[in-house]
Amino acid sequence: MTVHGNSAVVLRAHRTNRDQPPSSLLEVTTLPPQEPAAGQVRVRNTYQHLIAATGDLMFETTPIPVPPFRVGEPLYGVAIGEVVESRSDDLPVGAVVQHMAGWREESILGPGEAFPVPDGVFPGPEYLLNQGVPAYYGMVDVAGVGEGDVVLVSGAAGSVGSMAAQIAKARGAATVIGVAGGPEKARYLVDDLGLDAAIDHRNSDLDDRLTELAPGGITVFFDTVGGPQFEAALRHAAPGARFALAGTLAGQVGGGDGGHPRLDIMTALVREVQIRPFSTRHTPEQVQAWNTHYAQWYAEGRITFAHTLLDGDLHRVIAAQDELLAGVHRGNVIVRLAG
Ligand SMILES: NC(=O)c1ccc[n+]([C@@H]2O[C@H](COP(=O)([O-])OP(=O)(O)OC[C@H]3O[C@@H](n4cnc5c(N)ncnc54)[C@H](OP(=O)(O)O)[C@@H]3O)[C@@H](O)[C@H]2O)c1
């Protein structure tokens, strides 16, 4: 008889306030055995990607345009695994696939739910675990970043922000400034990701640093944080600046006013700042645009995969989600699951 490791991370109760760390409401549970039906595959998961929005999906309702998690059911999220049993003509045993049914040791996946990871493009399959799609869409399609731009990225050492900042460099921006928490993350942005400058939002004054680093004003702002960082960016906006608003980490994570910054309408209108919030729907075109550029820029050495790789089991995944929200890690946080 085949023994399947079918443990999963399950939601015990909905979050009701942001002071509750995700780990306080999650548990590892053994699911009933499930066999793949015709057309399905069983996948043994090897890498789990963690993102900030997982904390939002633990609330009973959320404005995020994907379903919230349900009490008593496993979480979901992007993972990579290997097909260990196949009843599909398309995915043989041994195929490495990316899918959305993560947060469990094994996933049963049907047609259209598992996507083969291309071989040989990146050093490892985990390099596909990134949020480059919203980063690319926001930077390129919303903000139209290009040569000569002076770019500010908030949350620049995070999952979305680290890719967005590098995309601006790859597109020829004149100056890319990243905002991150702490001196080590600031160093990382400049030394490892190749940004022109970094601002440590925990230990320096944003206005003073922006006056120094962007005396002519910023022409593009990619915002994942909101709140006071949005307000500061507007004070330093050049005429006609384009603001692509991706996220509100200062409210999602810090419990502050990330989603409710004060908008100085007079400054915005006099400088004709274009403020465009966006929500990426991961259309085939958006995914294709990012995948093509990511592979090309990576091969050319113009972009690096910013990530933190942790090792462990599903309990480690739960702990890592708390750590991500606390700002402990940088780049894309990934847990390599013990076999
Ligand atoms: N619009 C879209 O289509 C779209 C798609 C995907 C994600 N998003 C959004 O993009 C944002 C970034 O997501 P992510 O997964 O990449 O998260 P992330 O940046 O990896 O989130 C963790 C980081 O948040 C920062 N942080 C925590 N508290 C903060 C505070 N009070 N003020 C400022 N920064 C704080 C910390 O960085 P520091 O230590 O550097 O402060 C921490 O490392 C989220 O708002 C997410 O919902 C939007």
The ligand as an SDF file (V2000), in Angstrom:
LIG
                    3D

 48 52  0  0  0  0  0  0  0  0999 V2000
   -1.5880   45.2310   -6.9600 N   0  0  0  0  0  0  0  0  0  0  0  0
   -1.2870   43.9790   -7.2240 C   0  0  0  0  0  0  0  0  0  0  0  0
   -1.6290   43.4520   -8.2750 O   0  0  0  0  0  0  0  0  0  0  0  0
   -0.5080   43.2010   -6.1990 C   0  0  0  0  0  0  0  0  0  0  0  0
   -0.0710   41.8900   -6.4650 C   0  0  0  0  0  0  0  0  0  0  0  0
    0.6690   41.2310   -5.4930 C   0  0  0  0  0  0  0  0  0  0  0  0
    0.9480   41.8610   -4.2700 C   0  0  0  0  0  0  0  0  0  0  0  0
    0.4630   43.1060   -4.0420 N   0  0  0  0  0  0  0  0  0  0  0  0
    0.7300   43.8370   -2.8060 C   0  0  0  0  0  0  0  0  0  0  0  0
    2.0820   44.2610   -2.8460 O   0  0  0  0  0  0  0  0  0  0  0  0
    2.5360   44.4670   -1.5080 C   0  0  0  0  0  0  0  0  0  0  0  0
    3.8360   43.7470   -1.3000 C   0  0  0  0  0  0  0  0  0  0  0  0
    3.5880   42.3510   -1.2020 O   0  0  0  0  0  0  0  0  0  0  0  0
    4.7940   41.3450   -0.9240 P   0  0  0  0  0  0  0  0  0  0  0  0
    4.2050   39.9950   -0.8660 O   0  0  0  0  0  0  0  0  0  0  0  0
    5.8800   41.6730   -1.8690 O   0  0  0  0  0  0  0  0  0  0  0  0
    5.2270   41.7590    0.5300 O   0  0  0  0  0  0  0  0  0  0  0  0
    6.6790   41.9770    1.1120 P   0  0  0  0  0  0  0  0  0  0  0  0
    7.2280   43.2720    0.6360 O   0  0  0  0  0  0  0  0  0  0  0  0
    7.5220   40.7910    0.9070 O   0  0  0  0  0  0  0  0  0  0  0  0
    6.2170   42.1730    2.6300 O   0  0  0  0  0  0  0  0  0  0  0  0
    6.9950   42.1080    3.7190 C   0  0  0  0  0  0  0  0  0  0  0  0
    7.6990   43.4330    3.9810 C   0  0  0  0  0  0  0  0  0  0  0  0
    6.7830   44.4430    4.4030 O   0  0  0  0  0  0  0  0  0  0  0  0
    7.5510   45.4710    4.9760 C   0  0  0  0  0  0  0  0  0  0  0  0
    6.8300   46.1360    6.0530 N   0  0  0  0  0  0  0  0  0  0  0  0
    6.3080   45.5780    7.1200 C   0  0  0  0  0  0  0  0  0  0  0  0
    5.7080   46.5070    7.8940 N   0  0  0  0  0  0  0  0  0  0  0  0
    5.9040   47.6850    7.3060 C   0  0  0  0  0  0  0  0  0  0  0  0
    5.5530   49.0260    7.6260 C   0  0  0  0  0  0  0  0  0  0  0  0
    4.8520   49.3360    8.7150 N   0  0  0  0  0  0  0  0  0  0  0  0
    5.8990   50.0020    6.7900 N   0  0  0  0  0  0  0  0  0  0  0  0
    6.5850   49.6940    5.6680 C   0  0  0  0  0  0  0  0  0  0  0  0
    6.9460   48.4390    5.3110 N   0  0  0  0  0  0  0  0  0  0  0  0
    6.6110   47.4570    6.1310 C   0  0  0  0  0  0  0  0  0  0  0  0
    8.8130   44.7920    5.5090 C   0  0  0  0  0  0  0  0  0  0  0  0
    9.8870   45.3290    4.7890 O   0  0  0  0  0  0  0  0  0  0  0  0
   10.9290   46.3180    5.4850 P   0  0  0  0  0  0  0  0  0  0  0  0
   11.5800   45.4950    6.5770 O   0  0  0  0  0  0  0  0  0  0  0  0
   11.8110   46.6720    4.3770 O   0  0  0  0  0  0  0  0  0  0  0  0
   10.1260   47.4490    6.0280 O   0  0  0  0  0  0  0  0  0  0  0  0
    8.6290   43.3410    5.1270 C   0  0  0  0  0  0  0  0  0  0  0  0
    9.8450   42.7090    4.7510 O   0  0  0  0  0  0  0  0  0  0  0  0
    1.4020   43.9880   -0.6050 C   0  0  0  0  0  0  0  0  0  0  0  0
    0.6460   45.1140   -0.2470 O   0  0  0  0  0  0  0  0  0  0  0  0
    0.6120   43.0750   -1.5030 C   0  0  0  0  0  0  0  0  0  0  0  0
   -0.7050   42.9130   -1.0810 O   0  0  0  0  0  0  0  0  0  0  0  0
   -0.2430   43.7810   -4.9930 C   0  0  0  0  0  0  0  0  0  0  0  0
  1  2  1  0
  2  3  2  0
  2  4  1  0
  4  5  1  0
  4 48  2  0
  5  6  2  0
  6  7  1  0
  7  8  2  0
  8  9  1  0
  8 48  1  0
  9 10  1  0
  9 46  1  0
 10 11  1  0
 11 12  1  0
 11 44  1  0
 12 13  1  0
 13 14  1  0
 14 15  2  0
 14 16  1  0
 14 17  1  0
 17 18  1  0
 18 19  2  0
 18 20  1  0
 18 21  1  0
 21 22  1  0
 22 23  1  0
 23 24  1  0
 23 42  1  0
 24 25  1  0
 25 26  1  0
 25 36  1  0
 26 27  1  0
 26 35  1  0
 27 28  2  0
 28 29  1  0
 29 30  1  0
 29 35  2  0
 30 31  1  0
 30 32  2  0
 32 33  1  0
 33 34  2  0
 34 35  1  0
 36 37  1  0
 36 42  1  0
 37 38  1  0
 38 39  2  0
 38 40  1  0
 38 41  1  0
 42 43  1  0
 44 45  1  0
 44 46  1  0
 46 47  1  0
M  CHG  2   8   1  16  -1
M  END
$$$$
